[in-house]
Amino acid sequence: MSAFYSIQIHTLLGEPFPFSPLRGQAVLIVNVASRCGYTPQYAGLEALYRRYRGQGFTLIGVPCNQFGAQEPGTAAEIDTFCRTRYEVSFPVTEKIEVNGPGRHALYHWLTDPAQGYPGDLRWNFEKFLVGRDGRIRSRWPSAVAPEAIAADLARALEEPDRNEP
């Protein structure tokens, strides 16, 4: 079983959000921020989520304030911003650190050289695609728009789920 499924994080509301129920799905993980030049990507991310969510896909927004202090809000402020400004319906987690000594276990795993996509994140809105088998398929820098990854996402959704029950 992939270590990806043992990762746990909390929602913006502080509820546990285990990854084990994601087994067999393609998952896009994006570190997000409300006051970034890339913040309009929320619209494209929501469009991807709505287009593919019924096909075994989920998208997880992960707020982070490590880049230019562009996510300074509280959990309630982030939630309100996402829902009212961009009508976000995909899961958004608690605010975490993605780099440095306080790096959350999720980003330890995503950037582990053993996963094939090593290195610190450079800015907000970096994207990681985890396949149905719990392995990372792709990593994109912030400037890559969500629409530009739709074909890769569609291919990942066509792959069979090779997870053991």
BAMARTI-600402 format. One line per 10 residues: number of its first residue (from 1); for each residue x, y, z of N, C-alpha, C, O, CB. Coordinates in nm, 3 decimals, always signed. Glycine has a CB too. Layout:
NUM) X/Y/Z/X/Y/Z/X/Y/Z/X/Y/Z/X/Y/Z | ...;
This chain:
1) +0.085/-0.119/+0.000/+0.000/+0.000/+0.000/+0.089/+0.124/+0.000/+0.190/+0.127/+0.070/-0.096/+0.000/+0.123 | +0.052/+0.223/-0.076/+0.128/+0.347/-0.083/+0.120/+0.423/+0.049/+0.015/+0.429/+0.113/+0.076/+0.433/-0.197 | +0.231/+0.482/+0.087/+0.235/+0.564/+0.208/+0.142/+0.684/+0.197/+0.104/+0.743/+0.298/+0.378/+0.611/+0.236 | +0.105/+0.719/+0.076/+0.014/+0.832/+0.055/-0.115/+0.813/+0.134/-0.167/+0.909/+0.191/-0.017/+0.849/-0.094 | -0.165/+0.691/+0.137/-0.294/+0.665/+0.201/-0.287/+0.667/+0.354/-0.391/+0.667/+0.420/-0.346/+0.534/+0.156 | -0.169/+0.669/+0.410/-0.156/+0.677/+0.556/-0.146/+0.822/+0.605/-0.146/+0.846/+0.726/-0.034/+0.599/+0.603 | -0.139/+0.916/+0.515/-0.127/+1.057/+0.552/-0.259/+1.107/+0.608/-0.367/+1.071/+0.560/-0.084/+1.142/+0.431 | -0.248/+1.190/+0.709/-0.366/+1.253/+0.768/-0.341/+1.402/+0.779/-0.229/+1.448/+0.804/-0.400/+1.191/+0.907 | -0.447/+1.475/+0.761/-0.444/+1.621/+0.772/-0.581/+1.660/+0.827/-0.667/+1.573/+0.845/-0.412/+1.691/+0.632 | -0.602/+1.785/+0.853/-0.732/+1.831/+0.901/-0.794/+1.926/+0.799/-0.723/+1.990/+0.720/-0.719/+1.900/+1.039;
11) -0.925/+1.934/+0.801/-0.996/+2.029/+0.717/-0.980/+2.168/+0.776/-0.925/+2.184/+0.885/-1.147/+1.992/+0.704 | -1.026/+2.268/+0.704/-1.026/+2.404/+0.757/-1.107/+2.414/+0.886/-1.080/+2.499/+0.971/-1.081/+2.501/+0.654 | -1.206/+2.327/+0.900/-1.291/+2.329/+1.019/-1.232/+2.247/+1.133/-1.294/+2.235/+1.239/-1.429/+2.277/+0.985 | -1.112/+2.191/+1.112/-1.043/+2.117/+1.218/-1.082/+1.971/+1.228/-1.041/+1.903/+1.323/-1.070/+2.183/+1.347 | -1.159/+1.921/+1.134/-1.198/+1.780/+1.135/-1.090/+1.696/+1.068/-1.026/+1.742/+0.973/-1.335/+1.761/+1.065 | -1.069/+1.573/+1.115/-0.970/+1.485/+1.049/-1.006/+1.462/+0.903/-1.123/+1.447/+0.868/-0.961/+1.351/+1.123 | -0.905/+1.460/+0.819/-0.923/+1.434/+0.676/-0.821/+1.327/+0.636/-0.716/+1.359/+0.580/-0.907/+1.565/+0.589 | -0.850/+1.200/+0.666/-0.757/+1.093/+0.631/-0.755/+1.070/+0.480/-0.855/+1.091/+0.412/-0.794/+0.963/+0.705 | -0.642/+1.027/+0.430/-0.628/+1.001/+0.288/-0.667/+0.858/+0.250/-0.682/+0.828/+0.131/-0.486/+1.027/+0.244 | -0.683/+0.770/+0.347/-0.716/+0.630/+0.315/-0.842/+0.616/+0.229/-0.844/+0.528/+0.143/-0.734/+0.551/+0.443;
21) -0.947/+0.698/+0.246/-1.064/+0.683/+0.158/-1.039/+0.726/+0.013/-1.124/+0.706/-0.073/-1.178/+0.763/+0.214 | -0.922/+0.785/-0.014/-0.889/+0.829/-0.150/-0.831/+0.716/-0.234/-0.804/+0.735/-0.353/-0.791/+0.945/-0.144 | -0.812/+0.601/-0.173/-0.756/+0.486/-0.246/-0.837/+0.462/-0.372/-0.960/+0.454/-0.367/-0.754/+0.359/-0.156 | -0.768/+0.450/-0.484/-0.834/+0.423/-0.612/-0.874/+0.548/-0.688/-0.926/+0.538/-0.799/-0.954/+0.340/-0.589 | -0.851/+0.665/-0.632/-0.884/+0.790/-0.700/-0.757/+0.858/-0.750/-0.648/+0.836/-0.696/-0.962/+0.884/-0.607 | -0.771/+0.941/-0.851/-0.664/+1.032/-0.890/-0.685/+1.157/-0.804/-0.798/+1.204/-0.787/-0.667/+1.066/-1.047 | -0.576/+1.210/-0.751/-0.585/+1.322/-0.657/-0.489/+1.432/-0.701/-0.370/+1.407/-0.721/-0.553/+1.277/-0.512 | -0.541/+1.553/-0.714/-0.459/+1.670/-0.743/-0.445/+1.749/-0.615/-0.545/+1.787/-0.554/-0.520/+1.758/-0.858 | -0.321/+1.773/-0.573/-0.293/+1.847/-0.450/-0.227/+1.978/-0.489/-0.128/+1.980/-0.563/-0.203/+1.765/-0.353 | -0.281/+2.089/-0.438/-0.233/+2.222/-0.475/-0.217/+2.306/-0.350/-0.311/+2.319/-0.271/-0.330/+2.291/-0.574;
31) -0.098/+2.364/-0.330/-0.083/+2.459/-0.219/-0.139/+2.593/-0.266/-0.097/+2.647/-0.368/+0.068/+2.472/-0.173 | -0.234/+2.645/-0.191/-0.310/+2.762/-0.233/-0.290/+2.880/-0.140/-0.245/+2.866/-0.027/-0.457/+2.727/-0.240 | -0.325/+2.999/-0.191/-0.317/+3.122/-0.112/-0.417/+3.222/-0.169/-0.441/+3.227/-0.289/-0.172/+3.182/-0.114 | -0.476/+3.301/-0.081/-0.582/+3.394/-0.118/-0.534/+3.527/-0.176/-0.610/+3.596/-0.243/-0.666/+3.422/+0.000 | -0.409/+3.562/-0.152/-0.360/+3.693/-0.194/-0.240/+3.683/-0.287/-0.144/+3.760/-0.275/-0.324/+3.776/-0.073 | -0.245/+3.591/-0.376/-0.134/+3.561/-0.467/-0.174/+3.599/-0.609/-0.292/+3.600/-0.642/-0.094/+3.410/-0.459 | -0.077/+3.629/-0.691/-0.105/+3.656/-0.831/-0.167/+3.536/-0.902/-0.233/+3.552/-1.004/+0.021/+3.698/-0.901 | -0.144/+3.415/-0.847/-0.201/+3.294/-0.906/-0.337/+3.257/-0.846/-0.397/+3.157/-0.886/-0.105/+3.178/-0.887 | -0.386/+3.334/-0.751/-0.514/+3.303/-0.686/-0.628/+3.282/-0.785/-0.714/+3.198/-0.759/-0.550/+3.414/-0.591 | -0.634/+3.354/-0.897/-0.742/+3.326/-0.994/-0.744/+3.182/-1.045/-0.843/+3.139/-1.105/-0.729/+3.420/-1.111;
41) -0.636/+3.106/-1.022/-0.637/+2.964/-1.061/-0.743/+2.885/-0.985/-0.780/+2.776/-1.027/-0.499/+2.902/-1.037 | -0.793/+2.939/-0.874/-0.903/+2.872/-0.804/-1.017/+2.841/-0.901/-1.077/+2.734/-0.893/-0.953/+2.959/-0.687 | -1.047/+2.933/-0.990/-1.157/+2.913/-1.086/-1.129/+2.792/-1.176/-1.217/+2.709/-1.197/-1.178/+3.040/-1.173 | -1.009/+2.781/-1.227/-0.973/+2.668/-1.312/-0.968/+2.538/-1.234/-1.005/+2.433/-1.286/-0.839/+2.693/-1.378 | -0.921/+2.544/-1.110/-0.919/+2.425/-1.026/-1.061/+2.375/-1.000/-1.088/+2.255/-1.009/-0.846/+2.453/-0.893 | -1.150/+2.467/-0.968/-1.290/+2.429/-0.945/-1.351/+2.370/-1.071/-1.429/+2.275/-1.063/-1.371/+2.550/-0.897 | -1.318/+2.425/-1.187/-1.370/+2.371/-1.313/-1.320/+2.227/-1.334/-1.398/+2.141/-1.375/-1.327/+2.460/-1.433 | -1.192/+2.201/-1.307/-1.140/+2.064/-1.318/-1.214/+1.971/-1.223/-1.254/+1.861/-1.261/-0.989/+2.061/-1.289 | -1.231/+2.016/-1.100/-1.297/+1.934/-1.000/-1.439/+1.899/-1.044/-1.479/+1.783/-1.037/-1.298/+2.006/-0.865 | -1.513/+1.997/-1.087/-1.652/+1.972/-1.130/-1.658/+1.880/-1.253/-1.748/+1.798/-1.266/-1.723/+2.104/-1.161;
51) -1.561/+1.895/-1.341/-1.560/+1.814/-1.464/-1.529/+1.667/-1.437/-1.589/+1.579/-1.499/-1.458/+1.870/-1.562 | -1.436/+1.639/-1.345/-1.386/+1.503/-1.327/-1.424/+1.434/-1.197/-1.394/+1.316/-1.181/-1.241/+1.505/-1.337 | -1.487/+1.503/-1.104/-1.511/+1.443/-0.971/-1.596/+1.317/-0.977/-1.580/+1.231/-0.891/-1.577/+1.544/-0.881 | -1.683/+1.304/-1.070/-1.764/+1.184/-1.082/-1.691/+1.067/-1.146/-1.749/+0.960/-1.163/-1.886/+1.213/-1.161 | -1.564/+1.087/-1.183/-1.486/+0.984/-1.252/-1.374/+0.928/-1.165/-1.279/+0.868/-1.217/-1.428/+1.040/-1.380 | -1.384/+0.947/-1.034/-1.279/+0.896/-0.946/-1.167/+0.996/-0.926/-1.051/+0.958/-0.919/-1.222/+0.769/-1.001 | -1.201/+1.123/-0.918/-1.103/+1.230/-0.901/-1.141/+1.318/-0.784/-1.258/+1.348/-0.762/-1.091/+1.315/-1.030 | -1.041/+1.358/-0.709/-1.061/+1.463/-0.609/-0.946/+1.561/-0.617/-0.837/+1.528/-0.665/-1.073/+1.403/-0.466 | -0.972/+1.678/-0.571/-0.874/+1.787/-0.569/-0.869/+1.836/-0.425/-0.973/+1.852/-0.361/-0.912/+1.904/-0.671 | -0.750/+1.861/-0.376/-0.734/+1.908/-0.239/-0.654/+2.037/-0.241/-0.539/+2.039/-0.287/-0.665/+1.800/-0.150;
61) -0.714/+2.144/-0.191/-0.645/+2.271/-0.175/-0.581/+2.274/-0.037/-0.645/+2.242/+0.063/-0.741/+2.391/-0.194 | -0.453/+2.314/-0.034/-0.379/+2.314/+0.091/-0.323/+2.455/+0.115/-0.220/+2.491/+0.058/-0.264/+2.208/+0.088 | -0.390/+2.535/+0.197/-0.343/+2.671/+0.223/-0.205/+2.673/+0.289/-0.173/+2.590/+0.374/-0.442/+2.746/+0.311 | -0.126/+2.770/+0.246/+0.010/+2.786/+0.299/+0.043/+2.935/+0.300/+0.011/+3.007/+0.205/+0.114/+2.706/+0.213 | +0.106/+2.980/+0.406/+0.142/+3.122/+0.421/+0.293/+3.144/+0.411/+0.342/+3.248/+0.454/+0.090/+3.176/+0.554 | +0.366/+3.050/+0.356/+0.512/+3.059/+0.353/+0.568/+3.141/+0.238/+0.687/+3.173/+0.239/+0.570/+2.922/+0.346 | +0.488/+3.177/+0.142/+0.538/+3.249/+0.025/+0.480/+3.389/+0.022/+0.365/+3.408/-0.018/+0.505/+3.173/-0.104 | +0.557/+3.486/+0.064/+0.514/+3.624/+0.063/+0.399/+3.653/+0.158/+0.329/+3.753/+0.141/+0.475/+3.663/-0.075 | +0.378/+3.568/+0.257/+0.269/+3.585/+0.354/+0.137/+3.612/+0.281/+0.060/+3.700/+0.320/+0.300/+3.701/+0.451 | +0.111/+3.534/+0.176/-0.006/+3.557/+0.091/-0.129/+3.476/+0.132/-0.231/+3.477/+0.063/+0.029/+3.524/-0.051;
71) -0.119/+3.406/+0.246/-0.238/+3.338/+0.303/-0.241/+3.365/+0.453/-0.224/+3.273/+0.533/-0.236/+3.183/+0.273 | -0.262/+3.493/+0.491/-0.258/+3.528/+0.633/-0.386/+3.501/+0.710/-0.387/+3.510/+0.833/-0.224/+3.672/+0.646 | -0.493/+3.467/+0.641/-0.625/+3.455/+0.704/-0.639/+3.340/+0.800/-0.559/+3.246/+0.802/-0.727/+3.442/+0.599 | -0.744/+3.350/+0.881/-0.783/+3.241/+0.969/-0.853/+3.134/+0.885/-0.883/+3.156/+0.768/-0.875/+3.292/+1.084 | -0.878/+3.021/+0.946/-0.949/+2.915/+0.876/-1.084/+2.963/+0.827/-1.124/+2.935/+0.714/-0.966/+2.793/+0.967 | -1.156/+3.036/+0.911/-1.288/+3.086/+0.872/-1.277/+3.185/+0.756/-1.360/+3.183/+0.665/-1.358/+3.154/+0.993 | -1.176/+3.271/+0.759/-1.158/+3.368/+0.650/-1.123/+3.298/+0.519/-1.174/+3.335/+0.413/-1.049/+3.468/+0.686 | -1.038/+3.197/+0.527/-1.001/+3.122/+0.406/-1.124/+3.051/+0.350/-1.147/+3.054/+0.229/-0.888/+3.020/+0.438 | -1.201/+2.987/+0.436/-1.321/+2.917/+0.394/-1.419/+3.012/+0.325/-1.470/+2.982/+0.217/-1.388/+2.849/+0.514 | -1.444/+3.126/+0.388/-1.537/+3.224/+0.330/-1.486/+3.274/+0.196/-1.563/+3.285/+0.100/-1.557/+3.342/+0.427;
81) -1.357/+3.305/+0.188/-1.298/+3.353/+0.063/-1.317/+3.250/-0.049/-1.363/+3.284/-0.158/-1.147/+3.383/+0.082 | -1.283/+3.126/-0.022/-1.291/+3.021/-0.123/-1.435/+3.000/-0.171/-1.461/+2.989/-0.291/-1.236/+2.889/-0.069 | -1.527/+2.995/-0.077/-1.667/+2.968/-0.114/-1.733/+3.086/-0.184/-1.806/+3.067/-0.281/-1.747/+2.931/+0.010 | -1.709/+3.208/-0.135/-1.780/+3.324/-0.192/-1.713/+3.380/-0.317/-1.782/+3.423/-0.410/-1.792/+3.432/-0.089 | -1.583/+3.381/-0.320/-1.512/+3.441/-0.434/-1.502/+3.346/-0.553/-1.514/+3.389/-0.668/-1.372/+3.484/-0.392 | -1.479/+3.217/-0.525/-1.456/+3.121/-0.634/-1.550/+3.001/-0.632/-1.534/+2.910/-0.712/-1.314/+3.072/-0.628 | -1.646/+3.000/-0.543/-1.743/+2.891/-0.532/-1.675/+2.755/-0.523/-1.718/+2.658/-0.585/-1.838/+2.892/-0.650 | -1.567/+2.749/-0.445/-1.490/+2.626/-0.428/-1.575/+2.521/-0.358/-1.632/+2.545/-0.252/-1.361/+2.654/-0.349 | -1.581/+2.403/-0.419/-1.653/+2.292/-0.359/-1.560/+2.175/-0.327/-1.601/+2.078/-0.263/-1.766/+2.245/-0.451 | -1.434/+2.182/-0.372/-1.339/+2.076/-0.341/-1.287/+2.094/-0.199/-1.295/+2.204/-0.143/-1.221/+2.075/-0.443;
91) -1.235/+1.987/-0.138/-1.184/+1.996/-0.002/-1.066/+2.093/+0.010/-0.977/+2.096/-0.074/-1.142/+1.858/+0.048 | -1.069/+2.172/+0.115/-0.959/+2.262/+0.149/-0.918/+2.227/+0.292/-1.001/+2.217/+0.381/-1.001/+2.415/+0.135 | -0.788/+2.209/+0.310/-0.738/+2.164/+0.439/-0.699/+2.282/+0.529/-0.710/+2.399/+0.492/-0.618/+2.072/+0.420 | -0.653/+2.244/+0.646/-0.594/+2.340/+0.738/-0.473/+2.405/+0.671/-0.415/+2.350/+0.577/-0.555/+2.271/+0.872 | -0.435/+2.522/+0.721/-0.315/+2.589/+0.671/-0.193/+2.517/+0.729/-0.185/+2.492/+0.849/-0.315/+2.742/+0.709 | -0.098/+2.484/+0.641/+0.021/+2.410/+0.684/+0.146/+2.473/+0.625/+0.139/+2.566/+0.545/+0.011/+2.262/+0.642 | +0.261/+2.419/+0.665/+0.389/+2.455/+0.604/+0.425/+2.346/+0.504/+0.409/+2.227/+0.531/+0.501/+2.474/+0.712 | +0.475/+2.389/+0.388/+0.512/+2.294/+0.282/+0.663/+2.279/+0.267/+0.709/+2.187/+0.201/+0.452/+2.339/+0.150 | +0.738/+2.369/+0.328/+0.884/+2.366/+0.324/+0.940/+2.383/+0.465/+0.869/+2.424/+0.557/+0.939/+2.477/+0.230 | +1.067/+2.351/+0.480/+1.136/+2.378/+0.605/+1.111/+2.279/+0.716/+1.048/+2.174/+0.695/+1.099/+2.512/+0.651;
101) +1.160/+2.312/+0.836/+1.151/+2.217/+0.948/+1.008/+2.187/+0.993/+0.984/+2.083/+1.053/+1.229/+2.271/+1.064 | +0.914/+2.275/+0.964/+0.774/+2.252/+1.001/+0.692/+2.189/+0.890/+0.569/+2.183/+0.899/+0.710/+2.382/+1.042 | +0.758/+2.142/+0.786/+0.690/+2.083/+0.670/+0.596/+1.971/+0.716/+0.635/+1.883/+0.793/+0.793/+2.028/+0.567 | +0.474/+1.977/+0.668/+0.373/+1.875/+0.699/+0.411/+1.743/+0.633/+0.478/+1.741/+0.530/+0.232/+1.920/+0.654 | +0.367/+1.633/+0.693/+0.396/+1.499/+0.640/+0.354/+1.483/+0.494/+0.420/+1.413/+0.418/+0.326/+1.393/+0.724 | +0.245/+1.548/+0.454/+0.201/+1.540/+0.314/+0.311/+1.590/+0.221/+0.340/+1.525/+0.120/+0.072/+1.621/+0.293 | +0.370/+1.703/+0.253/+0.473/+1.758/+0.164/+0.609/+1.692/+0.185/+0.694/+1.698/+0.096/+0.485/+1.908/+0.187 | +0.631/+1.629/+0.299/+0.750/+1.543/+0.313/+0.739/+1.431/+0.209/+0.835/+1.401/+0.139/+0.763/+1.483/+0.459 | +0.621/+1.371/+0.200/+0.600/+1.261/+0.106/+0.605/+1.309/-0.039/+0.673/+1.248/-0.122/+0.466/+1.192/+0.134 | +0.534/+1.418/-0.069/+0.529/+1.467/-0.207/+0.667/+1.505/-0.262/+0.694/+1.484/-0.380/+0.437/+1.586/-0.215;
111) +0.753/+1.560/-0.177/+0.884/+1.610/-0.223/+0.999/+1.514/-0.192/+1.115/+1.546/-0.217/+0.913/+1.744/-0.159 | +0.968/+1.397/-0.139/+1.069/+1.297/-0.109/+1.132/+1.251/-0.242/+1.059/+1.215/-0.334/+1.008/+1.176/-0.030 | +1.263/+1.251/-0.252/+1.327/+1.206/-0.377/+1.282/+1.066/-0.421/+1.280/+1.037/-0.541/+1.478/+1.206/-0.359 | +1.245/+0.981/-0.327/+1.199/+0.846/-0.362/+1.070/+0.850/-0.443/+1.038/+0.752/-0.512/+1.179/+0.764/-0.237 | +0.996/+0.958/-0.437/+0.870/+0.970/-0.511/+0.893/+1.021/-0.653/+0.803/+1.015/-0.737/+0.774/+1.063/-0.438 | +1.014/+1.071/-0.681/+1.048/+1.112/-0.817/+1.028/+1.260/-0.848/+1.057/+1.303/-0.960/+0.968/+1.035/-0.910 | +0.980/+1.339/-0.753/+0.957/+1.482/-0.776/+1.012/+1.562/-0.658/+0.936/+1.629/-0.588/+0.805/+1.511/-0.796 | +1.143/+1.554/-0.636/+1.202/+1.614/-0.516/+1.214/+1.766/-0.524/+1.200/+1.827/-0.630/+1.338/+1.554/-0.492 | +1.239/+1.822/-0.409/+1.271/+1.964/-0.401/+1.163/+2.046/-0.335/+1.044/+2.016/-0.343/+1.297/+2.017/-0.536 | +1.208/+2.151/-0.269/+1.116/+2.244/-0.205/+1.022/+2.307/-0.306/+1.054/+2.318/-0.425/+1.193/+2.353/-0.132;
121) +0.907/+2.346/-0.259/+0.815/+2.422/-0.342/+0.871/+2.562/-0.357/+0.933/+2.616/-0.266/+0.672/+2.423/-0.281 | +0.847/+2.621/-0.473/+0.900/+2.755/-0.499/+0.798/+2.864/-0.473/+0.836/+2.978/-0.442/+0.948/+2.764/-0.642 | +0.669/+2.832/-0.485/+0.567/+2.936/-0.468/+0.431/+2.870/-0.449/+0.418/+2.748/-0.450/+0.565/+3.033/-0.589 | +0.332/+2.952/-0.431/+0.193/+2.906/-0.420/+0.145/+2.846/-0.551/+0.194/+2.880/-0.659/+0.101/+3.023/-0.378 | +0.050/+2.757/-0.542/-0.018/+2.694/-0.656/+0.070/+2.597/-0.734/+0.049/+2.578/-0.854/-0.068/+2.800/-0.749 | +0.168/+2.535/-0.668/+0.234/+2.419/-0.729/+0.136/+2.303/-0.720/+0.058/+2.293/-0.625/+0.372/+2.385/-0.659 | +0.141/+2.216/-0.818/+0.043/+2.109/-0.830/+0.111/+1.973/-0.840/+0.211/+1.956/-0.910/-0.046/+2.131/-0.952 | +0.054/+1.876/-0.767/+0.101/+1.737/-0.771/-0.017/+1.649/-0.806/-0.124/+1.660/-0.746/+0.165/+1.694/-0.634 | +0.000/+1.561/-0.904/-0.104/+1.465/-0.940/-0.062/+1.327/-0.891/+0.042/+1.274/-0.930/-0.128/+1.464/-1.094 | -0.146/+1.270/-0.805/-0.125/+1.135/-0.753/-0.221/+1.043/-0.827/-0.341/+1.069/-0.832/-0.147/+1.129/-0.597;
131) -0.168/+0.936/-0.884/-0.250/+0.843/-0.961/-0.336/+0.753/-0.873/-0.326/+0.755/-0.751/-0.163/+0.758/-1.048 | -0.420/+0.677/-0.938/-0.511/+0.585/-0.868/-0.436/+0.484/-0.781/-0.493/+0.429/-0.687/-0.597/+0.511/-0.968 | -0.309/+0.460/-0.813/-0.229/+0.364/-0.739/-0.151/+0.427/-0.624/-0.072/+0.359/-0.558/-0.133/+0.295/-0.832 | -0.172/+0.557/-0.600/-0.104/+0.623/-0.489/+0.037/+0.668/-0.520/+0.113/+0.702/-0.428/-0.102/+0.532/-0.372 | +0.075/+0.670/-0.646/+0.208/+0.718/-0.685/+0.194/+0.852/-0.756/+0.096/+0.877/-0.826/+0.280/+0.615/-0.776 | +0.293/+0.938/-0.737/+0.290/+1.068/-0.802/+0.310/+1.050/-0.952/+0.401/+0.979/-0.995/+0.400/+1.162/-0.743 | +0.224/+1.113/-1.030/+0.231/+1.106/-1.176/+0.298/+1.229/-1.236/+0.370/+1.218/-1.335/+0.092/+1.090/-1.233 | +0.273/+1.346/-1.176/+0.327/+1.470/-1.232/+0.336/+1.576/-1.123/+0.269/+1.571/-1.020/+0.239/+1.520/-1.349 | +0.421/+1.673/-1.152/+0.433/+1.792/-1.068/+0.446/+1.912/-1.162/+0.524/+1.909/-1.256/+0.557/+1.783/-0.969 | +0.368/+2.017/-1.135/+0.372/+2.136/-1.218/+0.401/+2.259/-1.133/+0.355/+2.269/-1.020/+0.241/+2.153/-1.293;
141) +0.478/+2.352/-1.189/+0.504/+2.478/-1.118/+0.379/+2.567/-1.118/+0.281/+2.541/-1.188/+0.622/+2.553/-1.182 | +0.387/+2.670/-1.039/+0.274/+2.762/-1.018/+0.216/+2.819/-1.146/+0.095/+2.830/-1.159/+0.317/+2.875/-0.929 | +0.301/+2.855/-1.240/+0.255/+2.925/-1.361/+0.171/+2.836/-1.453/+0.103/+2.888/-1.541/+0.373/+2.978/-1.437 | +0.175/+2.705/-1.435/+0.097/+2.616/-1.520/-0.049/+2.623/-1.477/-0.084/+2.590/-1.363/+0.152/+2.468/-1.513 | -0.133/+2.666/-1.567/-0.276/+2.683/-1.539/-0.345/+2.547/-1.524/-0.305/+2.451/-1.590/-0.344/+2.766/-1.650 | -0.446/+2.539/-1.441/-0.518/+2.412/-1.426/-0.567/+2.355/-1.558/-0.564/+2.233/-1.577/-0.636/+2.431/-1.335 | -0.612/+2.438/-1.649/-0.661/+2.390/-1.778/-0.554/+2.315/-1.856/-0.584/+2.224/-1.933/-0.713/+2.507/-1.861 | -0.428/+2.353/-1.835/-0.317/+2.293/-1.907/-0.286/+2.151/-1.861/-0.214/+2.078/-1.929/-0.194/+2.378/-1.893 | -0.340/+2.111/-1.748/-0.311/+1.977/-1.698/-0.428/+1.880/-1.719/-0.421/+1.764/-1.678/-0.275/+1.983/-1.551 | -0.534/+1.927/-1.780/-0.654/+1.845/-1.799/-0.624/+1.715/-1.874/-0.678/+1.610/-1.838/-0.761/+1.924/-1.873;
151) -0.542/+1.720/-1.977/-0.513/+1.598/-2.054/-0.438/+1.496/-1.968/-0.467/+1.377/-1.974/-0.429/+1.633/-2.180 | -0.342/+1.543/-1.889/-0.269/+1.451/-1.800/-0.364/+1.392/-1.696/-0.354/+1.273/-1.663/-0.153/+1.525/-1.729 | -0.454/+1.473/-1.647/-0.552/+1.424/-1.550/-0.642/+1.319/-1.613/-0.668/+1.215/-1.553/-0.636/+1.541/-1.495 | -0.688/+1.344/-1.733/-0.774/+1.248/-1.802/-0.701/+1.115/-1.821/-0.761/+1.008/-1.805/-0.820/+1.304/-1.938 | -0.572/+1.120/-1.856/-0.493/+0.997/-1.873/-0.482/+0.922/-1.740/-0.493/+0.799/-1.736/-0.352/+1.029/-1.928 | -0.460/+0.995/-1.632/-0.448/+0.932/-1.500/-0.579/+0.864/-1.461/-0.579/+0.759/-1.396/-0.409/+1.036/-1.393 | -0.690/+0.923/-1.501/-0.819/+0.863/-1.469/-0.847/+0.738/-1.552/-0.927/+0.653/-1.511/-0.930/+0.965/-1.491 | -0.783/+0.725/-1.666/-0.799/+0.606/-1.750/-0.719/+0.488/-1.698/-0.749/+0.373/-1.732/-0.758/+0.637/-1.892 | -0.619/+0.515/-1.616/-0.536/+0.407/-1.560/-0.618/+0.324/-1.464/-0.700/+0.377/-1.390/-0.411/+0.464/-1.490 | -0.597/+0.193/-1.465/-0.671/+0.109/-1.372/-0.622/+0.131/-1.229/-0.508/+0.170/-1.205/-0.656/-0.040/-1.410;
161) -0.711/+0.105/-1.135/-0.677/+0.110/-0.994/-0.608/-0.021/-0.960/-0.670/-0.127/-0.963/-0.805/+0.134/-0.903 | -0.479/-0.015/-0.928/-0.403/-0.136/-0.898/-0.380/-0.153/-0.748/-0.291/-0.228/-0.706/-0.270/-0.133/-0.969 | -0.459/-0.085/-0.669/-0.445/-0.098/-0.525/-0.500/-0.232/-0.478/-0.597/-0.284/-0.531/-0.518/+0.017/-0.454 | -0.434/-0.284/-0.378/-0.483/-0.407/-0.316/-0.600/-0.370/-0.225/-0.600/-0.263/-0.165/-0.369/-0.481/-0.236 | -0.698/-0.458/-0.213/-0.813/-0.429/-0.126/-0.774/-0.413/+0.018/-0.860/-0.388/+0.103/-0.915/-0.538/-0.137;
